[in-house]
């Protein structure tokens, strides 16, 4: 079931949020949030296949994926490949690799999106987000948090530090593409 919510405590950073609630025995709540726009599909784009749900976006977007879990990284890469967004994908398995990759890119070749796990082996994703947002060259890159943590503190801290969206694993391909669509096809 999908609920459109605007009364979250994270509202200071959000214009709107969609909360997907899992009705299974786990009772896990999945937050799909954006600080940019409301979540409404553009029906005219859906007809011509430009970024519509289930359609390929077919746009060159350099993406950095920071994920240490092989299965989660494989899933994310599969979703991006299906939507033709894997042409310029950089994968880092920890914070150190991510910062080396980001610092190694020249200003004109910086990624347009960072997908960041919070639970990394060497540095927390929250600390890495802090480093990214405090770097003048990287601070304007949207960062989408992909994590297993649905702790209010992690969610609030991520938005306070400048995360664009926060998705709780397991992430559906539709939720990931919905967030990417809202970031690049407002």
CORDA-V432738 format. One record per residue. N is the residue number from 1. RES is the residue in one small letter. PSI is psi in degrees with one decimal (none if undefined). Layout:
# CORDA-V432738
n = [N & N]
res = [RES & RES]
psi = [PSI & PSI]
This chain:
# CORDA-V432738
n = [1 & 2 & 3 & 4 & 5 & 6 & 7 & 8 & 9 & 10 & 11 & 12 & 13 & 14 & 15 & 16 & 17 & 18 & 19 & 20 & 21 & 22 & 23 & 24 & 25 & 26 & 27 & 28 & 29 & 30 & 31 & 32 & 33 & 34 & 35 & 36 & 37 & 38 & 39 & 40 & 41 & 42 & 43 & 44 & 45 & 46 & 47 & 48 & 49 & 50 & 51 & 52 & 53 & 54 & 55 & 56 & 57 & 58 & 59 & 60 & 61 & 62 & 63 & 64 & 65 & 66 & 67 & 68 & 69 & 70 & 71 & 72 & 73 & 74 & 75 & 76 & 77 & 78 & 79 & 80 & 81 & 82 & 83 & 84 & 85 & 86 & 87 & 88 & 89 & 90 & 91 & 92 & 93 & 94 & 95 & 96 & 97 & 98 & 99 & 100 & 101 & 102 & 103 & 104 & 105 & 106 & 107 & 108 & 109 & 110 & 111 & 112 & 113 & 114 & 115 & 116 & 117 & 118 & 119 & 120 & 121 & 122 & 123 & 124 & 125 & 126 & 127 & 128 & 129 & 130 & 131 & 132 & 133 & 134 & 135 & 136 & 137 & 138 & 139 & 140 & 141 & 142 & 143 & 144 & 145 & 146 & 147 & 148 & 149 & 150 & 151 & 152 & 153 & 154 & 155 & 156 & 157 & 158 & 159 & 160 & 161 & 162 & 163 & 164 & 165 & 166 & 167 & 168 & 169 & 170 & 171 & 172 & 173 & 174 & 175 & 176 & 177 & 178 & 179 & 180 & 181 & 182 & 183 & 184 & 185 & 186]
res = [x & x & x & x & x & x & x & x & x & x & x & x & x & x & x & x & x & x & x & x & x & x & x & x & x & x & x & x & x & x & x & x & x & x & x & x & x & x & x & x & x & x & x & x & x & x & x & x & x & x & x & x & x & x & x & x & x & x & x & x & x & x & x & x & x & x & x & x & x & x & x & x & x & x & x & x & x & x & x & x & x & x & x & x & x & x & x & x & x & x & x & x & x & x & x & x & x & x & x & x & x & x & x & x & x & x & x & x & x & x & x & x & x & x & x & x & x & x & x & x & x & x & x & x & x & x & x & x & x & x & x & x & x & x & x & x & x & x & x & x & x & x & x & x & x & x & x & x & x & x & x & x & x & x & x & x & x & x & x & x & x & x & x & x & x & x & x & x & x & x & x & x & x & x & x & x & x & x & x & x & x & x & x & x & x & x]
psi = [141.4 & 131.8 & 132.1 & 120.3 & 138.8 & 4.2 & 24.8 & 154.2 & -14.5 & 9.4 & -25.1 & -28.7 & -5.5 & 144.5 & -38.8 & 162.2 & 147.1 & 131.7 & 118.7 & 120.3 & 124.4 & 122.8 & 10.3 & 179.0 & -21.3 & -29.5 & 16.8 & 136.2 & 133.1 & 122.6 & 128.0 & 108.5 & 155.0 & 139.6 & 7.2 & -63.2 & 169.8 & 160.7 & 91.3 & 128.7 & 140.2 & 108.1 & -32.7 & -38.4 & -34.5 & -36.8 & -35.1 & 1.6 & 29.3 & 86.2 & 13.9 & 155.3 & 129.6 & -6.5 & 157.5 & 144.5 & -27.2 & 52.1 & 139.2 & 107.8 & 114.4 & 123.9 & 137.2 & 122.2 & 121.5 & 101.8 & 125.8 & -17.7 & 119.4 & -42.0 & -44.1 & -39.8 & -42.2 & -42.0 & -48.1 & -42.6 & -39.2 & -44.0 & -45.2 & -40.6 & -44.0 & -33.3 & 14.5 & 40.9 & 18.1 & 7.8 & -32.1 & 53.6 & 129.9 & 126.4 & 129.0 & 140.3 & -2.5 & 174.4 & -38.7 & -46.5 & -40.8 & -47.5 & -37.7 & -44.6 & -44.5 & -42.6 & -26.1 & -14.1 & 136.1 & 158.6 & -42.5 & -12.7 & 18.3 & 152.7 & 156.2 & -9.7 & 141.5 & 126.0 & 117.9 & 124.3 & 144.8 & -38.7 & 89.8 & 157.2 & -28.2 & -33.7 & 146.0 & 151.1 & -30.8 & -44.2 & -38.7 & -41.0 & -41.0 & -44.4 & -43.5 & -47.3 & -16.2 & -6.5 & 123.6 & -30.9 & -25.1 & -15.8 & -25.2 & -0.7 & 126.7 & 137.0 & 123.2 & 122.6 & 127.5 & 109.5 & 163.3 & -5.0 & 122.4 & 27.3 & 132.0 & -39.1 & -43.6 & -41.8 & -51.4 & -44.6 & -40.5 & -46.4 & -37.6 & -33.0 & -7.1 & 13.5 & 142.9 & -35.0 & 162.7 & 117.5 & 135.9 & 130.9 & 149.7 & 135.3 & 136.2 & 154.1 & -35.6 & -40.1 & -43.7 & -46.5 & -30.4 & -44.7 & -45.4 & -41.7 & -43.3 & -28.4 & -36.8 & -12.7 & 63.5 & none]
